[in-house]
Amino acid sequence: MIQVNKHIQDLKPSATLNINQKVKQIRSRGETVYHFGFGQSPFPIHDSITTALAIHVKNNNYLPTNGLELLRDQISNFLNKHQEIQFDSDSVFIGPGSKELLYQTILILEGVFLIPKGSWVSYLPQIKSKNGNYEILETLFKNDFKLTSEVLEDYCKKNNQVQKTLILNSPNNPTGAVYSDEELKSLALTCKKHNVIVLSDEIYSQINFSKNFSPSIATYYPELTIVFGGLSKVFSAGGYRLGFMALPKGLQELKSIYTSLFSETFSAVASPIQYAAITAYKYEYSLQNYVKESSHILKIVSEYIHANLVSMGISCTKPEGAFYMMIGFENFKDKLQSIGIQTSNQLANYLLENYSVALLPSTDFYFQKDEFFFRLAFVDFNGEEVLKAFKNFDGNNQEFIKIHCPSIYYGTQQIMKCINHLI
Ligand SMILES: Cc1ncc(COP(=O)(O)O)c(C=O)c1O
């Protein structure tokens, strides 16, 4: 019997993986699935980035552990100009995806990690893999599952001895919610009062449905906020595996620790990818326009789904950014229980088997099993084709979605059909 680190062995395949595997199986039989489970950008990478990659493809040098200086400069400028937060380039670190940088940060920091209910699936397994301490903080549907300063204050007051690290994600996966300036100011005050370190996951920052970027808690709490970002979402380049983090003034003592850990683990991110990323973070007008257009398309798609599902009595968070919303069948709980459905996992299977709709149960996002909420990702369409068609968009959302995003259109119809059968 091979001995394995118990905390890593205990990690379970997530419900997300489960559903994705089932969808694959069904599709391999040639059957249709309306896939609201998968959260990858549907858009193609902008030509300026692929061209830069091609130019540097022969570069086989190891680059500096913390990342290419020119890229770190460019990200520092980008954060200043396009996210309105200040970090000098010396405080910017490049890694193979923001996920890895979050993980290394979690490895480095002691104390307790605070996760608002309705957060990204990977935070907790990362904490568990090092047997770390954590607390899930309560959030409510009426606030689009955003953390309030009252809940944070309450926790901090009761746990004032231990070092606390809050993981905050805006725009949010799974809810699509964006924290407002007011909400961030209020959270920042509480964090300041209790010296809470904040890991601000801003990977979707520029995918915002009404502004060019999303407010950052680093604006109001620059002392102890580490900002995370990367190429995966805004630039639709998840497979390039490049992320960054920016370390605040109050945590400069960690710099050499990060450098050591990076150099003993991943060494440095692939050199051609770092050169390609310089072009991304120059963020010239054509790229800004591409991000604006893709965000506009996501907005239209999200509004279409939201309006239709709400009209059926489904509880939906209102996305203001990212690729997701949470939808709840709480109003139909009695009916669902009467046909033997007791958990969100069972309901996910029921929807897949009977309506060909794939949704992710909220248990992966820190909800209880009997809370009938799901993450709905609205990216199951051909982004390249939709971007082209969008040039002639005439304002008729329904027609546009029916023609160009058929999986979204018919998938929404299927969820509505399920409700019609229940009532
Ligand atoms: C909220 C959130 N944070 C971080 C990541 C990781 O992104 P990366 O590709 O930079 O590792 C994702 C990817 O799905 C995400 O949704």
The ligand as an SDF file (V2000), in Angstrom:
LIG
                    3D

 16 16  0  0  0  0  0  0  0  0999 V2000
  -12.5910   32.9560   -9.5690 C   0  0  0  0  0  0  0  0  0  0  0  0
  -11.4320   32.3400  -10.2510 C   0  0  0  0  0  0  0  0  0  0  0  0
  -10.2150   32.5640   -9.7690 N   0  0  0  0  0  0  0  0  0  0  0  0
   -9.1180   32.0200  -10.3390 C   0  0  0  0  0  0  0  0  0  0  0  0
   -9.2320   31.2070  -11.4440 C   0  0  0  0  0  0  0  0  0  0  0  0
   -7.9750   30.5900  -12.0090 C   0  0  0  0  0  0  0  0  0  0  0  0
   -7.5440   31.1910  -13.1460 O   0  0  0  0  0  0  0  0  0  0  0  0
   -6.1270   30.8950  -13.8050 P   0  0  0  0  0  0  0  0  0  0  0  0
   -6.4230   30.3370  -15.1370 O   0  0  0  0  0  0  0  0  0  0  0  0
   -5.4130   32.2300  -13.8330 O   0  0  0  0  0  0  0  0  0  0  0  0
   -5.3900   29.9150  -12.9370 O   0  0  0  0  0  0  0  0  0  0  0  0
  -10.4860   30.9370  -11.9910 C   0  0  0  0  0  0  0  0  0  0  0  0
  -10.6250   30.0250  -13.1360 C   0  0  0  0  0  0  0  0  0  0  0  0
  -11.6530   29.4550  -13.4070 O   0  0  0  0  0  0  0  0  0  0  0  0
  -11.6160   31.5340  -11.3840 C   0  0  0  0  0  0  0  0  0  0  0  0
  -12.8590   31.3340  -11.8680 O   0  0  0  0  0  0  0  0  0  0  0  0
  1  2  1  0
  2  3  1  0
  2 15  2  0
  3  4  2  0
  4  5  1  0
  5  6  1  0
  5 12  2  0
  6  7  1  0
  7  8  1  0
  8  9  2  0
  8 10  1  0
  8 11  1  0
 12 13  1  0
 12 15  1  0
 13 14  2  0
 15 16  1  0
M  END
$$$$
